[in-house]
């Protein structure tokens, strides 16, 4: 009897160990699926056998995966439909708006009374602003869908930044802000689309002129470090910044929530979209009322190019 009992105990322990090993194996299968789903792979499924003690949990996890996958697909489809609608509408507005702008320009050439002349000037300003907004909407919609044409080439990011300042000199002078610009003469080559990158810097400078504290200083710097070219623009906001930096780059979001300026709320979103489309990084940081926007691109060859004109 004692021998039989010992054998029975050993068998029970052995069965328990095998069962525990199977449970641990199945548990690892569940954890692997959860890890993959957390990493964004919603196609991940587990293959826990029906005889497992964890089979019910495994099936529920698969059902959750299916539900999340369906919700993501529906959300993506809805977002794509919304973006396509915005793109089509903004495209359709362009043609009649161009005609309106043309007729306004023709009116400017006519003999008009002083009052009518003032009305035409106001009409011209408003139509030009509307044209910019429509173009911004069109551009950010294309960038969001990935339907954006790029002409990538090696270019000197410092020279492009200086060129942007020269072409926006009138806007900067009108803003009455003091720009402190530190751009090294040493060329820094990055691989990007020159027109898109110009638009990025243009939007950042315009953002400063619209939202900076009157009479304050704006600091612009370009540095090469760890194989990256980093261009940063720092300014102090005229109004309190109540949002995080990453929230300010969302579409149709502005730091000036009272809408006391004429921005479209798309400038930073376009800058971020164009930078990332060209293979760079764009991020915004806030510290109280201090606003810092940074554009980063890998340097061609991983270092600054010396001895170039």
C-alpha positions as CSV (number, residue, x, y, z in Angstrom):
1,X,0.0,0.0,0.0
2,X,2.7,2.5,0.8
3,X,4.4,1.8,-2.5
4,X,1.2,2.4,-4.4
5,X,0.6,5.6,-2.5
6,X,4.1,6.9,-3.3
7,X,3.6,6.0,-7.0
8,X,0.3,7.8,-6.9
9,X,1.8,10.9,-5.4
10,X,4.6,10.9,-7.9
11,X,2.2,10.5,-10.7
12,X,0.0,13.3,-9.4
13,X,3.1,15.6,-9.0
14,X,4.3,14.6,-12.5
15,X,0.8,15.3,-14.0
16,X,0.7,18.7,-12.2
17,X,4.1,19.6,-13.5
18,X,3.1,18.7,-17.1
19,X,-0.1,20.7,-16.7
20,X,1.8,23.6,-15.3
21,X,4.3,23.5,-18.2
22,X,1.3,23.5,-20.7
23,X,-0.3,26.4,-18.9
24,X,3.0,28.4,-19.0
25,X,3.4,27.6,-22.7
26,X,-0.1,28.8,-23.4
27,X,0.4,31.8,-21.2
28,X,3.5,32.7,-23.2
29,X,1.4,32.4,-26.4
30,X,-1.1,34.9,-24.9
31,X,1.6,37.3,-23.8
32,X,3.3,37.2,-27.3
33,X,0.0,38.1,-28.9
34,X,-0.6,41.0,-26.4
35,X,2.9,42.2,-27.1
36,X,2.4,42.2,-30.8
37,X,-1.0,43.9,-30.5
38,X,0.5,46.6,-28.3
39,X,3.2,47.1,-31.0
40,X,0.5,47.7,-33.6
41,X,0.2,44.3,-35.2
42,X,-3.6,43.7,-35.1
43,X,-3.2,40.6,-37.3
44,X,-1.6,38.7,-34.4
45,X,-3.6,35.7,-33.1
46,X,-2.9,33.0,-30.6
47,X,-3.3,29.2,-31.3
48,X,-4.0,27.9,-27.8
49,X,-5.5,24.4,-28.1
50,X,-9.1,23.8,-26.9
51,X,-7.9,21.4,-24.2
52,X,-5.9,24.2,-22.5
53,X,-7.1,25.7,-19.2
54,X,-6.5,29.1,-20.8
55,X,-8.6,28.4,-23.9
56,X,-11.5,30.7,-22.9
57,X,-9.1,33.5,-22.2
58,X,-7.4,32.9,-25.5
59,X,-10.7,33.1,-27.4
60,X,-11.7,36.3,-25.6
61,X,-8.4,37.9,-26.5
62,X,-8.9,36.9,-30.2
63,X,-12.4,38.4,-30.0
64,X,-11.0,41.6,-28.6
65,X,-8.4,41.7,-31.3
66,X,-11.1,41.4,-34.0
67,X,-13.1,44.1,-32.3
68,X,-10.1,46.5,-32.1
69,X,-9.1,45.7,-35.7
70,X,-12.7,46.5,-36.9
71,X,-12.8,49.7,-35.0
72,X,-9.4,50.8,-36.3
73,X,-10.4,50.0,-39.9
74,X,-13.7,51.9,-39.6
75,X,-11.9,54.9,-38.0
76,X,-9.3,54.9,-40.7
77,X,-11.9,54.7,-43.4
78,X,-13.9,57.5,-41.9
79,X,-10.8,59.7,-41.5
80,X,-9.8,58.9,-45.1
81,X,-13.3,59.8,-46.3
82,X,-13.2,63.1,-44.4
83,X,-9.7,64.0,-45.8
84,X,-10.8,63.1,-49.3
85,X,-13.9,65.3,-48.9
86,X,-11.8,68.2,-47.7
87,X,-9.3,67.8,-50.5
88,X,-12.1,67.7,-53.2
89,X,-13.9,70.7,-51.7
90,X,-10.8,72.8,-51.4
91,X,-9.8,71.8,-55.0
92,X,-13.3,72.8,-56.3
93,X,-13.2,76.1,-54.5
94,X,-9.9,77.0,-56.1
95,X,-11.3,77.6,-59.6
96,X,-14.1,80.1,-58.7
97,X,-11.8,81.8,-56.1
98,X,-9.2,82.3,-58.8
99,X,-11.9,84.0,-61.0
100,X,-12.9,86.2,-58.1
101,X,-9.3,87.3,-57.5
102,X,-8.9,88.0,-61.2
103,X,-12.0,90.2,-61.3
104,X,-10.9,92.0,-58.2
105,X,-7.6,92.8,-59.9
106,X,-9.5,94.1,-62.9
107,X,-11.6,96.3,-60.6
108,X,-8.4,97.9,-59.2
109,X,-7.6,99.2,-62.7
110,X,-11.0,101.0,-63.0
111,X,-11.7,104.6,-62.1
112,X,-13.4,104.3,-58.8
113,X,-14.6,106.6,-56.0
114,X,-12.4,106.7,-52.9
115,X,-15.0,104.7,-51.0
116,X,-15.3,102.1,-53.7
117,X,-11.5,101.9,-53.9
118,X,-11.4,101.1,-50.2
119,X,-14.0,98.4,-50.6
120,X,-12.0,96.8,-53.5
121,X,-8.8,96.9,-51.4
122,X,-10.6,95.2,-48.5
123,X,-12.1,92.6,-50.9
124,X,-8.6,92.0,-52.4
125,X,-7.1,91.4,-48.9
126,X,-9.9,89.0,-47.9
127,X,-9.8,87.0,-51.1
128,X,-6.0,86.6,-50.9
129,X,-6.4,85.4,-47.3
130,X,-9.0,83.0,-48.4
131,X,-6.8,81.7,-51.2
132,X,-4.0,81.0,-48.6
133,X,-6.4,79.2,-46.4
134,X,-7.7,77.0,-49.2
135,X,-4.2,76.2,-50.3
136,X,-3.3,75.3,-46.7
137,X,-6.2,73.0,-46.5
138,X,-5.4,71.4,-49.8
139,X,-1.7,70.9,-48.9
140,X,-2.4,69.4,-45.4
141,X,-5.0,67.0,-46.9
142,X,-2.6,65.8,-49.5
143,X,0.1,65.3,-46.9
144,X,-2.3,63.4,-44.6
145,X,-3.1,61.0,-47.3
146,X,0.5,60.6,-48.5
147,X,-0.6,61.9,-51.9
148,X,2.2,64.4,-52.1
149,X,4.8,64.7,-54.9
150,X,8.4,65.2,-53.7
151,X,11.6,66.2,-55.6
152,X,14.2,65.0,-53.1
153,X,17.8,66.2,-53.6
154,X,20.9,67.1,-51.5
155,X,20.7,70.7,-50.5
156,X,22.3,73.1,-48.0
157,X,19.8,73.6,-45.3
158,X,21.6,76.7,-44.0
159,X,21.5,78.4,-47.3
160,X,17.8,77.6,-47.7
161,X,17.0,79.0,-44.3
162,X,18.9,82.2,-45.1
163,X,17.0,82.5,-48.4
164,X,13.7,82.2,-46.6
165,X,14.6,85.1,-44.3
166,X,15.6,87.2,-47.2
167,X,12.3,86.6,-49.1
168,X,10.3,87.2,-45.9
169,X,12.1,90.4,-45.0
170,X,9.1,92.6,-45.5
171,X,6.9,90.4,-43.3
172,X,9.5,90.4,-40.6
173,X,10.0,94.1,-40.6
174,X,6.3,94.7,-40.4
175,X,6.1,92.4,-37.3
176,X,8.5,94.7,-35.4
177,X,10.1,91.6,-33.8
178,X,13.8,91.4,-33.2
179,X,15.2,88.2,-34.9
180,X,18.5,86.9,-33.6
181,X,19.7,84.5,-36.3
182,X,22.7,82.2,-35.9
183,X,23.3,80.2,-39.1
184,X,26.9,78.9,-39.7
185,X,28.5,79.6,-43.0
186,X,29.7,75.9,-43.2
187,X,27.3,74.1,-45.5
188,X,25.1,71.4,-44.1
189,X,23.8,69.1,-46.7
190,X,20.5,67.2,-46.1
191,X,18.4,65.1,-48.4
192,X,15.0,66.9,-48.8
193,X,12.6,68.6,-51.2
194,X,13.7,72.3,-51.3
195,X,10.3,73.7,-52.0
196,X,8.6,71.8,-49.2
197,X,11.4,72.6,-46.8
198,X,11.2,76.3,-47.7
199,X,7.5,76.1,-46.9
200,X,8.3,74.6,-43.5
201,X,10.6,77.5,-42.6
202,X,8.2,80.0,-44.1
203,X,5.3,78.7,-42.0
204,X,7.5,78.8,-38.8
205,X,8.6,82.4,-39.4
206,X,5.1,83.5,-40.2
207,X,3.9,81.7,-37.1
208,X,6.4,83.8,-35.1
209,X,5.2,87.1,-36.7
210,X,1.6,86.3,-35.9
211,X,1.8,84.9,-32.4
212,X,4.9,86.4,-30.8
213,X,4.8,89.0,-28.0
214,X,5.0,92.4,-29.6
215,X,8.6,93.8,-29.5
216,X,10.1,90.6,-28.2
217,X,13.0,88.7,-29.6
218,X,12.9,85.5,-31.8
219,X,16.0,83.3,-31.7
220,X,16.8,81.1,-34.8
221,X,19.7,78.7,-34.7
222,X,21.1,75.9,-36.9
223,X,23.5,73.4,-35.5
224,X,25.1,70.1,-36.6
225,X,25.4,67.5,-33.9
226,X,25.5,63.7,-33.9
227,X,25.0,63.4,-37.6
228,X,21.9,65.7,-37.6
229,X,21.2,69.2,-38.8
230,X,18.8,70.9,-36.3
231,X,17.1,74.2,-37.0
232,X,15.3,75.7,-34.0
233,X,13.1,78.8,-33.7
234,X,12.3,80.1,-30.2
235,X,9.8,82.8,-29.5
236,X,7.6,84.1,-26.6
237,X,3.8,83.9,-27.2
238,X,1.7,87.0,-26.9
239,X,-1.0,84.9,-25.3
240,X,-0.9,82.1,-22.7
241,X,0.0,78.7,-24.1
242,X,-2.5,76.2,-22.6
243,X,-1.7,73.2,-24.8
244,X,1.2,70.7,-25.0
245,X,3.7,71.1,-27.9
246,X,2.4,67.9,-29.7
247,X,-1.2,69.2,-29.5
248,X,-0.2,72.4,-31.3
249,X,0.8,70.5,-34.4
250,X,-2.6,68.9,-34.9
251,X,-4.7,70.1,-37.8
252,X,-6.8,73.2,-37.3
253,X,-5.3,73.9,-33.9
254,X,-4.0,77.3,-32.8
255,X,-2.4,78.5,-29.6
256,X,-4.5,81.6,-29.9
257,X,-7.8,79.9,-29.1
258,X,-9.7,83.2,-29.1
259,X,-8.9,83.5,-32.8
260,X,-7.7,87.1,-32.6
261,X,-5.3,86.6,-35.5
262,X,-5.8,85.5,-39.1
263,X,-4.0,82.2,-39.0
264,X,-5.7,79.1,-40.5
265,X,-4.5,76.8,-37.7
266,X,-2.7,74.7,-40.3
267,X,0.8,76.3,-40.4
268,X,2.4,74.0,-37.9
269,X,0.5,70.9,-39.2
270,X,1.8,71.6,-42.7
271,X,5.4,72.2,-41.4
272,X,5.3,68.8,-39.5
273,X,3.7,66.9,-42.5
274,X,6.2,68.3,-45.0
275,X,9.2,67.7,-42.8
276,X,8.2,64.1,-42.1
277,X,7.3,63.5,-45.8
278,X,10.9,64.5,-46.6
279,X,12.4,62.1,-44.1
280,X,13.0,64.6,-41.3
281,X,11.7,65.1,-37.7
282,X,9.5,68.0,-36.5
283,X,8.6,68.6,-32.9
284,X,7.4,71.4,-30.7
285,X,8.2,72.1,-27.1
286,X,6.6,74.7,-24.8
287,X,7.8,76.0,-21.5
288,X,5.4,78.5,-20.0
289,X,4.9,81.0,-22.8
290,X,8.1,80.0,-24.5
291,X,7.5,78.2,-27.8
292,X,10.3,76.2,-29.5
293,X,9.9,74.5,-32.9
294,X,12.7,72.2,-34.1
295,X,13.3,70.7,-37.6
296,X,15.9,67.9,-37.8
297,X,17.3,66.1,-40.8
298,X,20.1,63.6,-41.1
299,X,23.3,65.1,-42.6
300,X,24.4,63.7,-45.9
301,X,27.4,61.5,-45.0
302,X,26.7,62.0,-41.3
303,X,28.7,65.2,-41.0
304,X,28.9,68.8,-42.3
305,X,30.5,69.3,-45.7
306,X,33.6,71.4,-45.4
307,X,35.3,73.5,-48.1
308,X,32.1,74.0,-50.2
309,X,31.0,77.4,-51.5
